Amino acid sequence: MKKFYPFTGFMISLFIALLGYVLRLGREEMGASLAAPIASFVNAYLSWWLIQYVIRWNWPENYGWKAVIAIAGCMLISVLLFTLNNRITGLRDRLELISRGRQLINFLLLGRGLVIGGFLYYIAYLLRMSAQIQQSRLENEQLKKENLQARLSLLQEQVSPHFLFNSLGTLRSMVQEKAPREFIQRLSEVYRYLLSNRMADLVELRAELDFTAAYLHILQERFEAAIVTEIHVEDGLYTRKLPTATLQLLIENAVKHNVVTTEDPLNIYIYTVENKWLMVSNSLQRRNKLSDSLGTGLSNIQERYRLLAGLDIRISETGKLFTVGVPLLI
């Protein structure tokens, strides 16, 4: 209710009514009826509400056309109120209307609606602009606050990664065996990639594949021969881009939802088609009871593609193969 400024409209309408009454007194109409200022007040107040509704319409977006519609409505209100008042006040007013000329009266009524509507629309427009400016200022302040909070959080989070990397480097130097040293190195590469690109929207396919290789090494240390991967990428596509950690999420999704054993290994195929799509397919061997997951991996990728490029991903299931295709961006 407050956004329509009812009290402001009431005060402006009262001012218009009193101004008209004073002007009538100036013409020595000391005995003028209170019906005229009351009618002026009602006319102005109804016009105010009409303008408040019109100015908030989504269409037309142009305020000039809104002004035309609103003022035309105010002129119509002026004519209708006069007609209603004439019927209520009786025969004397109707005879006066005839004697003064119907066309002249209608012209004056339309003129009054035009003046009142234009005046009220101008005030409503100023209030509207003022409210939008204030809203923009509040939103900017909120964005500044959120930006500062994000920067503070980022600075605070930098402590943990540095400690982690230093610890992994120390641990690697303490280990002499080749396999554990390689595992620690790959783990360090995974965390370095995630932390270095967490603020980036897109990364090159080459960097994503290098990160994926480190991630797959960690998975294969865990599952050994239970995961078999094949990667085939067309030449010339390595500089194409995709959202950060897309492949990691797709591989993780495959591992979460399928049985992974040495007797029944999970096959994962990563390849490109049509010179613009990166496909990730995995053999279907669903778990009897799915691990705790809300499908956030696929929905995360889908939402990021819609926000960044306005594109959708492809999801298909054929026979014993589940495939997700993501577009490679230029």
C-alpha positions as CSV (number, residue, x, y, z in Angstrom):
1,M,0.0,0.0,0.0
2,K,2.8,2.4,0.9
3,K,4.3,2.2,-2.6
4,F,1.3,4.0,-4.0
5,Y,1.9,7.0,-1.7
6,P,-1.8,7.3,-0.6
7,F,-1.1,10.0,2.0
8,T,0.9,12.1,-0.5
9,G,-1.9,11.7,-3.1
10,F,-4.4,12.8,-0.4
11,M,-2.5,15.9,0.5
12,I,-2.0,16.9,-3.1
13,S,-5.6,16.4,-3.9
14,L,-6.7,18.4,-0.9
15,F,-4.3,21.2,-2.0
16,I,-5.9,21.2,-5.6
17,A,-9.4,21.3,-4.1
18,L,-8.6,24.2,-1.7
19,L,-6.8,26.1,-4.5
20,G,-9.9,25.8,-6.7
21,Y,-12.2,26.9,-3.9
22,V,-10.0,29.9,-3.1
23,L,-10.0,31.0,-6.8
24,R,-13.8,30.7,-6.8
25,L,-14.0,33.0,-3.8
26,G,-11.7,35.4,-5.6
27,R,-14.5,35.8,-8.2
28,E,-16.8,36.9,-5.4
29,E,-18.6,33.6,-5.2
30,M,-18.7,33.7,-1.4
31,G,-21.7,31.5,-1.3
32,A,-20.2,28.9,-3.6
33,S,-21.2,25.4,-2.7
34,L,-18.8,22.9,-1.1
35,A,-19.8,20.5,-3.8
36,A,-17.2,21.9,-6.3
37,P,-14.1,21.5,-4.1
38,I,-15.3,18.1,-2.9
39,A,-15.7,17.1,-6.6
40,S,-12.3,18.5,-7.3
41,F,-10.8,16.5,-4.4
42,V,-12.4,13.3,-5.5
43,N,-11.3,13.9,-9.1
44,A,-7.7,14.5,-8.2
45,Y,-7.5,11.6,-5.7
46,L,-9.0,9.1,-8.2
47,S,-6.6,10.4,-10.8
48,W,-3.7,9.9,-8.4
49,W,-4.6,6.3,-7.9
50,L,-5.0,5.7,-11.6
51,I,-1.6,7.3,-12.4
52,Q,0.0,5.2,-9.6
53,Y,-1.3,2.0,-11.2
54,V,-0.4,3.0,-14.8
55,I,3.2,4.1,-14.0
56,R,3.9,0.7,-12.5
57,W,2.7,-1.3,-15.5
58,N,5.4,-3.5,-17.1
59,W,4.1,-2.5,-20.5
60,P,4.6,-0.1,-22.1
61,E,8.1,0.4,-20.7
62,N,8.3,4.0,-22.1
63,Y,7.2,6.6,-19.5
64,G,6.0,8.8,-22.3
65,W,3.3,6.4,-23.4
66,K,2.4,5.7,-19.8
67,A,1.9,9.5,-19.4
68,V,-0.4,9.5,-22.4
69,I,-2.5,6.6,-21.0
70,A,-2.6,8.0,-17.5
71,I,-3.6,11.6,-18.6
72,A,-6.2,10.3,-20.9
73,G,-7.7,8.3,-18.0
74,C,-7.7,11.4,-15.9
75,M,-9.6,13.3,-18.6
76,L,-12.1,10.5,-18.7
77,I,-12.5,10.6,-14.9
78,S,-13.1,14.4,-15.0
79,V,-15.9,14.0,-17.5
80,L,-17.5,11.0,-15.7
81,L,-17.5,12.7,-12.3
82,F,-19.1,15.8,-13.7
83,T,-21.8,13.8,-15.4
84,L,-22.4,11.9,-12.2
85,N,-22.5,15.1,-10.1
86,N,-24.9,16.7,-12.6
87,R,-27.3,13.8,-12.3
88,I,-27.2,13.9,-8.5
89,T,-27.6,17.7,-8.1
90,G,-30.8,17.8,-10.2
91,L,-32.5,19.7,-13.0
92,R,-31.1,23.1,-12.2
93,D,-27.6,22.0,-13.1
94,R,-28.8,20.3,-16.2
95,L,-30.5,23.5,-17.4
96,E,-27.3,25.4,-16.6
97,L,-25.3,22.9,-18.6
98,I,-27.6,23.4,-21.6
99,S,-27.5,27.2,-21.4
100,R,-23.7,27.4,-21.2
101,G,-23.2,24.9,-24.0
102,R,-22.5,21.3,-23.8
103,Q,-19.4,21.4,-26.1
104,L,-17.8,24.2,-24.1
105,I,-18.3,22.3,-20.8
106,N,-16.9,19.1,-22.2
107,F,-13.9,21.1,-23.5
108,L,-13.3,22.6,-20.0
109,L,-13.7,19.3,-18.3
110,L,-11.2,17.6,-20.6
111,G,-8.9,20.6,-20.1
112,R,-9.2,20.2,-16.3
113,G,-8.4,16.5,-16.6
114,L,-5.4,17.3,-18.7
115,V,-4.0,19.8,-16.3
116,I,-4.7,17.8,-13.2
117,G,-3.4,14.6,-14.8
118,G,-0.3,16.2,-16.1
119,F,0.5,17.8,-12.8
120,L,-0.1,14.6,-10.8
121,Y,1.8,12.4,-13.3
122,Y,4.8,14.7,-13.0
123,I,4.8,14.3,-9.2
124,A,4.2,10.6,-9.5
125,Y,7.1,10.3,-12.0
126,L,9.5,12.2,-9.7
127,L,8.5,9.9,-6.8
128,R,9.0,6.8,-8.9
129,M,12.4,7.9,-10.1
130,S,13.4,8.9,-6.5
131,A,12.3,5.4,-5.3
132,Q,14.3,3.7,-8.0
133,I,17.4,5.7,-7.3
134,Q,17.1,4.9,-3.6
135,Q,16.6,1.2,-4.4
136,S,19.7,1.3,-6.7
137,R,21.7,2.9,-4.0
138,L,20.6,0.2,-1.5
139,E,21.4,-2.6,-4.0
140,N,24.9,-1.0,-4.7
141,E,25.6,-0.8,-1.0
142,Q,24.5,-4.4,-0.5
143,L,26.8,-5.5,-3.4
144,K,29.7,-3.5,-1.9
145,K,29.1,-5.2,1.4
146,E,28.9,-8.7,-0.1
147,N,32.0,-8.0,-2.2
148,L,33.9,-6.9,0.9
149,Q,32.7,-9.9,2.8
150,A,33.8,-12.2,-0.1
151,R,37.2,-10.6,-0.3
152,L,37.6,-11.0,3.5
153,S,36.5,-14.6,3.3
154,L,39.0,-15.2,0.5
155,L,41.8,-13.7,2.5
156,Q,40.9,-15.8,5.5
157,E,40.7,-19.0,3.4
158,Q,44.2,-18.4,1.9
159,V,45.6,-19.4,5.3
160,S,44.4,-23.0,5.0
161,P,45.6,-23.7,1.4
162,H,49.1,-22.4,2.1
163,F,49.3,-24.6,5.2
164,L,48.0,-27.5,3.2
165,F,50.5,-27.1,0.3
166,N,53.4,-26.7,2.8
167,S,52.3,-29.8,4.6
168,L,52.0,-31.8,1.4
169,G,55.4,-30.7,0.3
170,T,56.9,-31.7,3.7
171,L,55.1,-35.0,3.6
172,R,56.4,-35.7,0.0
173,S,60.0,-35.0,1.1
174,M,59.6,-37.5,4.0
175,V,58.4,-40.3,1.7
176,Q,61.0,-42.3,-0.3
177,E,58.7,-44.8,-2.1
178,K,57.8,-43.8,-5.6
179,A,54.0,-44.6,-5.5
180,P,53.2,-42.5,-2.3
181,R,55.3,-39.6,-3.6
182,E,53.4,-39.7,-6.9
183,F,50.1,-39.8,-5.1
184,I,51.0,-36.8,-2.9
185,Q,52.1,-34.9,-6.0
186,R,48.9,-35.6,-7.8
187,L,46.9,-34.6,-4.7
188,S,48.8,-31.4,-4.5
189,E,48.1,-30.7,-8.2
190,V,44.3,-31.3,-7.7
191,Y,44.1,-28.8,-4.8
192,R,46.3,-26.3,-6.6
193,Y,44.0,-26.4,-9.6
194,L,40.8,-26.1,-7.7
195,L,42.1,-23.2,-5.5
196,S,43.7,-21.4,-8.4
197,N,40.6,-21.5,-10.6
198,R,37.8,-21.3,-8.0
199,M,37.2,-17.7,-8.9
200,A,37.4,-18.3,-12.7
201,D,34.2,-18.9,-14.7
202,L,35.9,-20.7,-17.6
203,V,39.2,-22.6,-18.1
204,E,40.8,-24.1,-21.2
205,L,40.2,-27.7,-22.0
206,R,43.9,-28.4,-21.9
207,A,44.1,-27.3,-18.3
208,E,41.0,-29.2,-17.4
209,L,42.4,-32.4,-18.9
210,D,45.6,-32.0,-17.0
211,F,43.6,-31.6,-13.8
212,T,41.5,-34.6,-14.7
213,A,44.6,-36.7,-15.2
214,A,45.7,-35.9,-11.6
215,Y,42.2,-36.6,-10.3
216,L,42.0,-39.9,-12.1
217,H,45.3,-41.0,-10.7
218,I,43.9,-40.5,-7.2
219,L,40.8,-42.5,-8.0
220,Q,42.8,-45.3,-9.5
221,E,45.0,-45.5,-6.4
222,R,41.8,-46.0,-4.5
223,F,40.0,-48.3,-6.9
224,E,43.0,-49.7,-8.7
225,A,41.9,-51.6,-11.8
226,A,38.2,-51.1,-11.1
227,I,38.2,-47.8,-13.1
228,V,39.2,-47.9,-16.8
229,T,39.4,-44.6,-18.7
230,E,39.9,-43.6,-22.3
231,I,40.4,-40.0,-23.5
232,H,40.2,-38.9,-27.2
233,V,40.2,-35.2,-28.0
234,E,40.3,-33.8,-31.5
235,D,43.3,-31.6,-32.3
236,G,42.5,-27.9,-32.3
237,L,40.0,-28.1,-29.4
238,Y,42.4,-27.9,-26.5
239,T,42.1,-24.1,-26.4
240,R,38.3,-24.3,-26.2
241,K,36.8,-23.4,-22.8
242,L,34.4,-24.9,-20.3
243,P,33.4,-24.3,-16.6
244,T,35.9,-25.1,-14.0
245,A,36.0,-28.7,-12.7
246,T,33.3,-29.9,-15.2
247,L,35.1,-33.2,-15.9
248,Q,35.8,-33.8,-12.2
249,L,32.1,-33.4,-11.4
250,L,31.0,-35.8,-14.2
251,I,33.5,-38.4,-13.2
252,E,32.6,-38.1,-9.6
253,N,28.9,-38.5,-10.5
254,A,29.7,-41.7,-12.4
255,V,31.6,-43.1,-9.4
256,K,28.9,-42.2,-6.9
257,H,26.0,-43.8,-8.8
258,N,27.6,-47.0,-10.1
259,V,29.2,-50.2,-8.8
260,V,33.0,-50.0,-9.0
261,T,34.8,-53.4,-8.6
262,T,37.6,-55.2,-10.2
263,E,35.2,-57.9,-11.3
264,D,32.9,-55.3,-12.9
265,P,35.1,-52.3,-13.7
266,L,33.6,-48.9,-14.4
267,N,34.5,-47.7,-17.9
268,I,34.7,-44.0,-18.5
269,Y,35.1,-42.5,-22.0
270,I,36.0,-38.9,-22.6
271,Y,35.9,-37.8,-26.2
272,T,34.8,-34.9,-28.5
273,V,32.2,-34.9,-31.3
274,E,31.0,-32.4,-33.9
275,N,34.1,-30.3,-33.2
276,K,32.3,-28.5,-30.3
277,W,31.0,-31.1,-27.8
278,L,32.9,-32.8,-25.0
279,M,31.2,-36.1,-24.1
280,V,31.7,-38.1,-21.0
281,S,30.2,-41.6,-21.1
282,N,30.3,-44.3,-18.4
283,S,29.1,-47.9,-18.3
284,L,25.8,-48.3,-16.4
285,Q,26.0,-50.6,-13.4
286,R,23.9,-48.7,-10.9
287,R,24.2,-49.3,-7.2
288,N,21.2,-51.0,-5.5
289,K,21.2,-48.2,-2.9
290,L,22.5,-44.9,-4.2
291,S,24.9,-42.9,-2.0
292,D,23.8,-39.7,-0.5
293,S,23.4,-37.4,-3.4
294,L,20.9,-34.9,-4.6
295,G,22.2,-34.8,-8.2
296,T,23.9,-31.5,-7.5
297,G,26.8,-32.3,-9.9
298,L,24.8,-32.3,-13.1
299,S,22.5,-29.5,-11.9
300,N,25.5,-27.4,-11.0
301,I,27.0,-27.9,-14.5
302,Q,23.7,-27.2,-16.2
303,E,23.1,-24.0,-14.2
304,R,26.6,-22.7,-14.9
305,Y,26.2,-23.3,-18.7
306,R,22.9,-21.4,-18.6
307,L,24.3,-18.5,-16.7
308,L,27.5,-18.2,-18.7
309,A,26.4,-19.0,-22.2
310,G,22.7,-19.6,-22.2
311,L,23.2,-23.2,-23.3
312,D,22.0,-26.6,-22.1
313,I,24.0,-29.8,-21.6
314,R,23.0,-33.1,-23.2
315,I,22.1,-36.1,-21.1
316,S,21.3,-39.5,-22.6
317,E,21.0,-43.1,-21.6
318,T,21.3,-45.9,-24.2
319,G,21.5,-49.5,-23.3
320,K,24.4,-49.9,-20.9
321,L,25.8,-46.4,-21.4
322,F,25.1,-43.1,-19.6
323,T,26.4,-40.0,-21.5
324,V,26.6,-36.4,-20.7
325,G,27.6,-33.9,-23.3
326,V,28.8,-30.3,-22.6
327,P,29.5,-27.7,-25.2
328,L,33.0,-26.4,-25.6
329,L,33.0,-22.6,-25.7
330,I,35.2,-20.3,-27.7
